[in-house]
Amino acid sequence: MIRQLDVTDQSESRDADLAALRTRLRRGTRSGRAAAQQELEELRVGDLIRLMTIEQGQRRHRRVGLIVGILVYVSVMLGVALVTHRFMMLTYIGSFSGVVAAAVAFSPAHKNAARLLAKYDDIAGAGPLVEALEIPDKGVRTAVRAGLTGILPRLRASDAPRITPDQRKILRAQLTIRPLSKHDPETRPFVVATLTALEQVGDETFLEPVERLAAGTGLGLYDDVRIAAESCVPALRQRIENIRHSSDLLRAASSDHGAPADELLRAAASSGYADPSMLLRSTDSGQIDA
C-alpha cells in the first residue's frame, strides 16, 4: 500500500511508491490495476498533487524528447535528400501523427488523479487542477472545472505563486472560449470563478482577455460573465499597478545601495504580496521586532 505522507514531504521513498503505483495502473494485470485504482482513491491531497506533478513532468519530458527526435530526423532526411537528390523522401516527414499523439497523451493515472483531486476542496490543488483542464476527456474536464469553481474564488494574493506561468496560460485560454449553448451552463460558473480569482492572483497578461469579456465579447455576452469581468477589471488594474510599484521599489533599492538584487529584500513580483509575518513590526517598547 502507498504510505500516506504529508504534502511537504518530498522523500525519495514516496516518489518511488508513487512511481510503482503509476506502473501498476498502466501495466498490471486486471486485478492488479483494480487494486492500484483502490490505492489511488485512498491517497491524500498531498500525494495526489505529487502524483499529478510527476505525471506532468513525464509528459513534458516526452514532448521535449519528441521535438528533439523530430528535429534530428528531419535534419538527417534533409541531408540525405540533398545528397541523393531524392526529395520524395521528405514526404515521410509528415508521418508523425501517431508518435505525437502518444507523446502528448495523458496517462490513466493522471486522469484518475485529476478526477479525485477535484473532489477535495483544497486550494493546494489549484495549480495541478488548472493543468488538468488540458486533459481531452469530457468527464475529467467537467469534474476539474467543478472543483476549480469552488477553489478559485477562495484564492488570495498570497496564493499567486501556486499558479505557474504555464498554468496561467491555460487559464487565459479558458477566458477565450467561444459561446456554445450546449456547454455554456457548465462553463460560465467556472469562468466567473476564474474572474473572481484574478482579482487576487492575476497579472497584466490577463488584462486584455478580461477587458474583452467586460465588453461583451465571447462568453461576455452572458450577463453573469460580463458583470464579473466588469468587476474584475479595476481590481486587476490595481493589482498590476501594485506589482509594478513593488518592482520599482526593488530596482531603486538596488541602485541606491549598489548591492546585487539577490542580496536585497525581494518584491513578490509574481503576486504583489508580502507575508506580514516577515515584515518588521513596531513593538510597544519602541524597539523593532522582526
C-alpha positions in Angstrom: 0.0 0.0 0.0 1.1 3.6 -0.6 2.3 5.2 2.6 0.2 8.3 3.5 2.7 11.2 3.7 2.5 14.9 4.3 2.3 17.2 1.2 5.6 18.8 2.1 7.5 15.5 2.3 9.5 15.2 -0.9 11.3 12.0 0.1 12.6 9.6 -2.5 10.7 6.7 -0.9 7.4 8.5 -1.5 8.3 9.2 -5.1 9.3 5.5 -5.5 5.9 4.4 -4.1 4.0 6.7 -6.5 6.1 5.6 -9.4 5.3 2.0 -8.6 1.6 2.9 -8.4 1.8 4.6 -11.8 3.3 1.4 -13.3 0.7 -0.9 -11.8 -2.1 1.4 -13.2 -0.7 1.1 -16.7 0.8 -2.3 -17.0 -0.5 -4.5 -14.2 -2.9 -7.4 -14.5 -6.6 -6.7 -14.5 -6.8 -7.5 -10.8 -3.6 -5.6 -10.1 -4.9 -2.5 -11.9 -8.1 -2.7 -9.8 -6.1 -2.9 -6.6 -3.9 0.0 -7.8 -7.0 2.1 -8.5 -8.3 1.4 -5.0 -4.9 2.7 -3.6 -5.2 5.7 -5.8 -8.6 6.6 -4.4 -7.2 6.4 -0.9 -4.4 8.9 -1.5 -4.5 12.1 0.4 -4.4 15.5 -1.3 -0.6 15.8 -0.9 0.1 12.5 -2.7 -2.5 13.3 -5.4 -0.8 16.6 -6.1 2.7 15.0 -6.1 1.4 12.2 -8.5 0.0 14.8 -10.9 3.2 16.8 -10.8 5.2 13.7 -11.6 2.9 12.8 -14.5 3.0 16.4 -15.8 6.8 16.3 -15.7 6.9 13.0 -17.5 4.6 14.3 -20.2 6.7 17.4 -20.6 9.8 15.2 -20.9 8.1 13.2 -23.6 7.3 16.3 -25.5 10.9 17.6 -25.4 12.1 14.2 -26.5 9.7 14.2 -29.4 10.8 17.7 -30.5 14.5 16.7 -30.4 13.8 13.4 -32.2 11.8 15.1 -35.0 14.5 17.8 -35.5 17.2 15.1 -35.7 15.1 13.0 -38.1 14.3 16.0 -40.3 17.9 17.1 -40.4 19.0 13.6 -41.4 16.3 13.2 -44.1 17.1 16.6 -45.5 20.8 15.8 -45.7 20.2 12.5 -47.4 17.7 14.2 -49.9 20.3 16.9 -50.8 23.0 14.3 -51.3 20.9 11.8 -53.3 18.5 14.3 -54.9 15.7 12.1 -53.9 13.4 14.8 -52.5 10.4 12.5 -52.4 11.9 11.2 -49.1 10.8 14.4 -47.5 7.2 13.4 -47.8 7.8 10.9 -44.9 8.4 13.8 -42.5 4.7 14.3 -42.0 4.0 10.8 -40.8 4.4 11.5 -37.1 0.8 11.8 -36.0 0.8 8.5 -34.0 4.1 9.4 -32.3 2.9 12.9 -31.5 -0.4 11.6 -30.0 1.5 9.2 -27.8 3.9 11.9 -26.6 1.3 14.4 -25.5 -1.3 11.9 -24.2 -2.3 12.0 -20.6 -1.9 8.7 -18.7 -4.8 6.9 -16.9 -3.1 7.8 -13.6 -3.1 11.5 -14.4 -6.7 11.4 -15.4 -7.9 9.5 -12.4 -5.8 11.6 -10.0 -7.3 14.8 -11.5 -10.8 13.5 -11.1 -10.1 12.5 -7.4 -8.3 15.8 -6.6 -11.2 17.8 -7.9 -13.4 16.3 -5.2 -11.2 17.9 -2.5 -12.0 21.5 -1.6 -8.3 22.3 -1.1 -6.6 25.4 -2.6 -3.3 23.4 -2.6 -4.6 21.6 -5.6 -5.4 24.7 -7.7 -2.3 24.6 -9.9 -2.4 20.9 -10.8 -6.1 21.1 -11.5 -5.6 24.0 -13.8 -3.1 21.8 -15.8 -5.7 19.1 -15.8 -8.0 21.3 -17.9 -6.0 20.2 -20.9 -6.9 16.6 -20.5 -9.0 15.7 -23.6 -11.6 13.8 -21.6 -15.0 15.5 -21.1 -15.7 13.7 -17.9 -12.4 14.7 -16.4 -12.7 18.3 -17.6 -16.2 18.6 -16.2 -15.1 17.3 -12.8 -12.0 19.6 -12.8 -14.0 22.7 -13.7 -16.5 21.9 -11.0 -13.6 21.6 -8.4 -11.9 24.8 -9.6 -15.2 26.6 -9.5 -15.2 26.1 -5.7 -11.5 26.6 -5.2 -10.5 29.6 -7.3 -12.7 32.3 -5.6 -11.0 31.5 -2.3 -7.5 32.3 -3.6 -5.8 35.3 -2.0 -2.8 37.4 -3.2 -0.5 35.2 -1.1 -1.6 32.2 -3.2 -0.4 33.7 -6.5 2.8 31.6 -6.5 0.6 28.5 -6.6 -0.2 29.3 -10.2 2.8 28.9 -12.5 3.3 30.7 -15.8 2.2 27.6 -17.8 -0.9 27.3 -15.7 -1.7 31.0 -16.2 -1.5 30.4 -19.9 -4.1 27.6 -19.6 -6.4 29.9 -17.6 -6.1 32.7 -20.2 -7.2 30.2 -22.8 -10.3 29.4 -20.7 -11.3 33.1 -20.9 -11.4 33.0 -24.7 -13.7 30.0 -25.0 -16.4 30.7 -27.7 -20.0 30.6 -26.6 -21.5 27.2 -27.3 -25.0 27.0 -25.8 -24.6 23.2 -25.3 -21.7 23.6 -22.9 -22.2 27.1 -21.6 -24.2 26.2 -18.4 -21.2 24.3 -17.0 -18.5 26.7 -18.4 -19.9 30.0 -17.2 -19.7 29.4 -13.4 -16.1 28.3 -13.9 -15.2 31.5 -15.9 -16.9 33.6 -13.3 -14.9 31.9 -10.5 -11.7 32.4 -12.6 -12.5 36.2 -12.9 -13.0 36.4 -9.1 -9.6 34.7 -8.6 -7.9 37.0 -11.0 -8.7 40.0 -8.7 -6.3 38.4 -6.3 -3.8 36.4 -8.3 -4.0 37.9 -11.8 -1.3 39.8 -13.7 -1.0 42.0 -16.8 -1.2 39.1 -19.2 -4.9 38.7 -18.2 -6.0 42.3 -18.7 -6.8 42.1 -22.4 -9.0 38.9 -22.3 -10.8 40.2 -19.2 -11.5 43.5 -20.8 -12.9 41.7 -23.8 -15.3 39.8 -21.6 -16.3 43.0 -19.9 -17.0 44.5 -23.4 -19.4 41.6 -24.0 -17.4 39.5 -26.4 -17.2 35.8 -26.2 -18.8 34.4 -23.1 -19.2 38.1 -22.0 -22.5 38.1 -23.9 -23.9 36.4 -20.8 -24.7 38.9 -18.0 -23.1 36.9 -15.2 -19.8 36.6 -17.0 -19.8 40.3 -18.2 -20.7 41.6 -14.7 -17.9 39.5 -13.2 -15.5 40.8 -15.8 -16.5 44.4 -15.2 -15.9 43.9 -11.5 -12.5 42.3 -12.2 -11.0 44.9 -14.5 -10.4 47.7 -11.9 -9.2 45.2 -9.3 -6.9 43.6 -11.8 -5.5 47.0 -12.9 -4.8 48.0 -9.3 -3.1 44.7 -8.7 -0.9 45.2 -11.8 0.0 48.7 -10.6 0.9 47.2 -7.2 3.2 44.7 -8.8 4.9 47.3 -10.9 5.3 49.6 -7.8 6.9 46.8 -5.9 9.3 46.1 -8.8 10.2 49.8 -9.0 11.0 49.9 -5.3 13.3 46.9 -5.7 15.2 48.5 -8.6 15.5 51.8 -6.7 16.9 50.0 -3.6 19.4 48.1 -5.8 20.5 51.3 -7.4 20.9 53.2 -4.2 22.9 50.6 -2.3 24.8 49.1 -5.2 24.1 45.6 -3.9 23.1 42.6 -6.1 19.4 42.0 -6.3 19.7 38.6 -4.7 21.0 40.2 -1.5 18.1 42.6 -1.2 14.6 42.1 0.1 12.7 40.8 -3.0 9.3 42.0 -4.0 7.0 39.2 -4.8 6.7 40.3 -8.4 4.5 37.3 -9.3 2.0 38.0 -6.6 2.4 41.6 -5.5 2.2 40.3 -1.9 4.4 40.4 1.1 3.9 38.0 4.0 3.1 40.2 7.1 4.9 37.8 9.3 8.1 38.5 7.5 7.9 42.3 7.9 9.4 44.5 10.6 6.9 45.4 13.3 6.9 48.1 15.9 6.6 47.0 19.5 5.1 48.8 22.4 8.6 49.4 23.8 9.6 51.4 20.7 12.0 48.7 19.6 11.9 47.0 16.2 10.7 43.4 16.4 11.3 41.0 13.5 
